[in-house]
Amino acid sequence: MTINYENIISTHSWILEKDKHCILSPDSDGFLCGLFMSNLLNWNISGFYDGKILVLSNGLDIAECIFLDMDINRRNIRSIGHHIVDYNKRLTHFNVQYSSCIQPNRMRNFDARADFQRKYPFGTIHLLLGILQVAGLIRQLPSNALWPLLFTDGVWNNLFGYTENCLEWINYLKIDDNNPK
């Protein structure tokens, strides 16, 4: 089984829209996502959220924003993240609303209890790159982009500490595929 980027683009078309407001997680992955989307699609960095404290531009409604590198459990809030959000997939909760969140662990039905060692090992920026490449918005990254991509969110350590999991996700994400659609 591999990721269906076209389905993601179809169900979450907002990820390709221009001139959106975004809220970043305050870490290297969040900053890279913000720089990438502001440069490519003219997104406006309008706030930061660390999971506890939200800093937002005055007068802006969070429903107008897209959270980058954050998994938001609200139907009306758009987000993209990669953190494992379900503890036990066999326990269903009436208030789980990740329908507006692009979330790779949920795409594969992974939870912390049964699948923690198989969780997504890369950053949100890597998922964004795949989506925007399939959408035709990027073709090839410059060679000087490689180092920041290898070191954000501990990817370098994961490649060596969890090699089999990384290889499984590389296959799932179609990273080594010349035609990832």
One Martini backbone bead per residue (centre of mass of N, CA, C, O) as a GRO file, in nm:
protein
  181
    1MET     BB    1   0.097   0.037   0.021
    2THR     BB    2   0.021   0.372  -0.084
    3ILE     BB    3   0.005   0.684  -0.131
    4ASN     BB    4  -0.265   0.930  -0.208
    5TYR     BB    5  -0.220   1.233  -0.328
    6GLU     BB    6  -0.476   1.292  -0.495
    7ASN     BB    7  -0.671   1.256  -0.257
    8ILE     BB    8  -0.561   1.476  -0.081
    9ILE     BB    9  -0.608   1.706  -0.285
   10SER     BB   10  -0.915   1.660  -0.305
   11THR     BB   11  -0.991   1.670   0.017
   12HIS     BB   12  -0.740   1.910   0.053
   13SER     BB   13  -0.727   2.178  -0.140
   14TRP     BB   14  -0.609   2.401   0.057
   15ILE     BB   15  -0.298   2.321   0.018
   16LEU     BB   16  -0.304   2.495  -0.280
   17GLU     BB   17  -0.363   2.762  -0.181
   18LYS     BB   18  -0.354   3.099  -0.189
   19ASP     BB   19  -0.321   3.337   0.052
   20LYS     BB   20  -0.279   3.219   0.339
   21HIS     BB   21  -0.317   3.151   0.668
   22CYS     BB   22  -0.068   3.069   0.922
   23ILE     BB   23   0.026   2.822   1.170
   24LEU     BB   24   0.301   2.750   1.375
   25SER     BB   25   0.530   2.559   1.484
   26PRO     BB   26   0.810   2.617   1.719
   27ASP     BB   27   1.001   2.471   1.488
   28SER     BB   28   1.181   2.361   1.229
   29ASP     BB   29   0.940   2.241   1.077
   30GLY     BB   30   0.751   2.482   1.093
   31PHE     BB   31   0.943   2.685   0.959
   32LEU     BB   32   0.978   2.536   0.690
   33CYS     BB   33   0.681   2.534   0.615
   34GLY     BB   34   0.644   2.842   0.617
   35LEU     BB   35   0.860   2.913   0.408
   36PHE     BB   36   0.752   2.738   0.180
   37MET     BB   37   0.452   2.851   0.163
   38SER     BB   38   0.530   3.152   0.134
   39ASN     BB   39   0.702   3.114  -0.126
   40LEU     BB   40   0.498   2.938  -0.309
   41LEU     BB   41   0.183   3.060  -0.191
   42ASN     BB   42   0.174   3.321  -0.011
   43TRP     BB   43   0.183   3.276   0.283
   44ASN     BB   44   0.079   3.388   0.608
   45ILE     BB   45   0.233   3.443   0.900
   46SER     BB   46  -0.004   3.451   1.195
   47GLY     BB   47   0.135   3.226   1.390
   48PHE     BB   48   0.162   3.038   1.705
   49TYR     BB   49   0.180   2.681   1.818
   50ASP     BB   50   0.250   2.451   2.111
   51GLY     BB   51  -0.039   2.326   2.241
   52LYS     BB   52  -0.103   2.584   2.451
   53ILE     BB   53   0.000   2.842   2.292
   54LEU     BB   54  -0.153   3.120   2.123
   55VAL     BB   55  -0.031   3.315   1.850
   56LEU     BB   56  -0.219   3.592   1.707
   57SER     BB   57  -0.338   3.789   1.497
   58ASN     BB   58  -0.521   4.049   1.499
   59GLY     BB   59  -0.856   3.963   1.407
   60LEU     BB   60  -0.813   3.657   1.373
   61ASP     BB   61  -0.946   3.363   1.263
   62ILE     BB   62  -0.869   3.030   1.294
   63ALA     BB   63  -1.057   2.934   1.051
   64GLU     BB   64  -0.856   3.095   0.839
   65CYS     BB   65  -0.645   2.885   0.914
   66ILE     BB   66  -0.331   2.700   0.885
   67PHE     BB   67  -0.185   2.430   1.031
   68LEU     BB   68   0.164   2.374   1.081
   69ASP     BB   69   0.272   2.104   1.246
   70MET     BB   70  -0.039   2.031   1.326
   71ASP     BB   71  -0.286   1.844   1.512
   72ILE     BB   72  -0.626   1.908   1.465
   73ASN     BB   73  -0.933   1.845   1.667
   74ARG     BB   74  -1.113   1.995   1.417
   75ARG     BB   75  -1.336   2.035   1.167
   76ASN     BB   76  -1.280   2.369   1.116
   77ILE     BB   77  -0.967   2.286   1.117
   78ARG     BB   78  -0.681   2.325   0.942
   79SER     BB   79  -0.428   2.059   0.891
   80ILE     BB   80  -0.072   1.958   0.929
   81GLY     BB   81   0.077   1.644   1.025
   82HIS     BB   82   0.271   1.361   1.222
   83HIS     BB   83   0.155   1.284   1.479
   84ILE     BB   84   0.059   1.077   1.717
   85VAL     BB   85  -0.305   1.068   1.805
   86ASP     BB   86  -0.351   0.767   1.872
   87TYR     BB   87  -0.366   0.522   2.111
   88ASN     BB   88  -0.650   0.349   2.042
   89LYS     BB   89  -0.821   0.226   1.768
   90ARG     BB   90  -1.043   0.049   1.935
   91LEU     BB   91  -1.112   0.326   2.052
   92THR     BB   92  -1.384   0.518   2.031
   93HIS     BB   93  -1.454   0.865   1.956
   94PHE     BB   94  -1.684   1.123   1.923
   95ASN     BB   95  -1.448   1.376   1.922
   96VAL     BB   96  -1.304   1.286   1.662
   97GLN     BB   97  -1.171   1.551   1.419
   98TYR     BB   98  -0.955   1.479   1.148
   99SER     BB   99  -1.087   1.569   0.860
  100SER     BB  100  -0.890   1.851   0.843
  101CYS     BB  101  -0.640   1.646   0.852
  102ILE     BB  102  -0.318   1.583   0.759
  103GLN     BB  103  -0.245   1.226   0.844
  104PRO     BB  104  -0.036   0.956   0.822
  105ASN     BB  105  -0.116   0.769   1.063
  106ARG     BB  106  -0.422   0.763   0.990
  107MET     BB  107  -0.394   0.652   0.701
  108ARG     BB  108  -0.263   0.375   0.846
  109ASN     BB  109  -0.386   0.313   1.128
  110PHE     BB  110  -0.211   0.438   1.363
  111ASP     BB  111  -0.093   0.367   1.695
  112ALA     BB  112   0.066   0.371   2.000
  113ARG     BB  113   0.013   0.083   2.105
  114ALA     BB  114   0.076  -0.091   1.819
  115ASP     BB  115   0.265   0.144   1.625
  116PHE     BB  116   0.509   0.314   1.732
  117GLN     BB  117   0.753   0.186   1.556
  118ARG     BB  118   0.573   0.284   1.276
  119LYS     BB  119   0.586   0.568   1.275
  120TYR     BB  120   0.630   0.865   1.156
  121PRO     BB  121   0.984   0.977   1.084
  122PHE     BB  122   0.915   1.256   0.981
  123GLY     BB  123   0.822   1.553   0.849
  124THR     BB  124   0.598   1.773   0.730
  125ILE     BB  125   0.773   1.874   0.493
  126HIS     BB  126   0.782   1.598   0.343
  127LEU     BB  127   0.481   1.581   0.285
  128LEU     BB  128   0.454   1.849   0.132
  129LEU     BB  129   0.646   1.783  -0.099
  130GLY     BB  130   0.478   1.551  -0.220
  131ILE     BB  131   0.217   1.705  -0.274
  132LEU     BB  132   0.347   1.942  -0.451
  133GLN     BB  133   0.466   1.760  -0.665
  134VAL     BB  134   0.205   1.623  -0.768
  135ALA     BB  135   0.073   1.914  -0.828
  136GLY     BB  136   0.323   2.075  -0.988
  137LEU     BB  137   0.486   2.301  -0.799
  138ILE     BB  138   0.728   2.098  -0.802
  139ARG     BB  139   1.032   1.939  -0.910
  140GLN     BB  140   1.318   2.046  -0.787
  141LEU     BB  141   1.556   2.047  -0.556
  142PRO     BB  142   1.798   2.195  -0.421
  143SER     BB  143   2.091   2.083  -0.287
  144ASN     BB  144   2.077   2.290  -0.030
  145ALA     BB  145   1.807   2.138   0.093
  146LEU     BB  146   1.901   1.870   0.224
  147TRP     BB  147   2.007   1.933   0.514
  148PRO     BB  148   1.749   2.046   0.648
  149LEU     BB  149   1.582   1.781   0.584
  150LEU     BB  150   1.769   1.581   0.759
  151PHE     BB  151   1.744   1.762   1.052
  152THR     BB  152   1.453   1.763   1.087
  153ASP     BB  153   1.299   1.600   1.340
  154GLY     BB  154   1.531   1.366   1.351
  155VAL     BB  155   1.589   1.216   1.079
  156TRP     BB  156   1.881   1.121   1.097
  157ASN     BB  157   1.834   0.937   1.345
  158ASN     BB  158   1.608   0.762   1.218
  159LEU     BB  159   1.773   0.639   0.982
  160PHE     BB  160   1.955   0.475   1.201
  161GLY     BB  161   1.745   0.376   1.435
  162TYR     BB  162   1.487   0.334   1.198
  163THR     BB  163   1.534   0.205   0.911
  164GLU     BB  164   1.291   0.023   0.841
  165ASN     BB  165   1.076   0.240   0.882
  166CYS     BB  166   1.185   0.440   0.675
  167LEU     BB  167   1.166   0.250   0.430
  168GLU     BB  168   0.861   0.210   0.447
  169TRP     BB  169   0.794   0.518   0.413
  170ILE     BB  170   0.936   0.563   0.146
  171ASN     BB  171   0.747   0.376  -0.003
  172TYR     BB  172   0.473   0.501   0.076
  173LEU     BB  173   0.567   0.804  -0.034
  174LYS     BB  174   0.737   0.772  -0.304
  175ILE     BB  175   1.041   0.882  -0.299
  176ASP     BB  176   1.169   0.656  -0.520
  177ASP     BB  177   0.968   0.774  -0.731
  178ASN     BB  178   0.937   0.912  -1.052
  179ASN     BB  179   0.600   0.858  -1.024
  180PRO     BB  180   0.401   0.958  -0.745
  181LYS     BB  181   0.080   0.938  -0.834
   0.00000   0.00000   0.00000
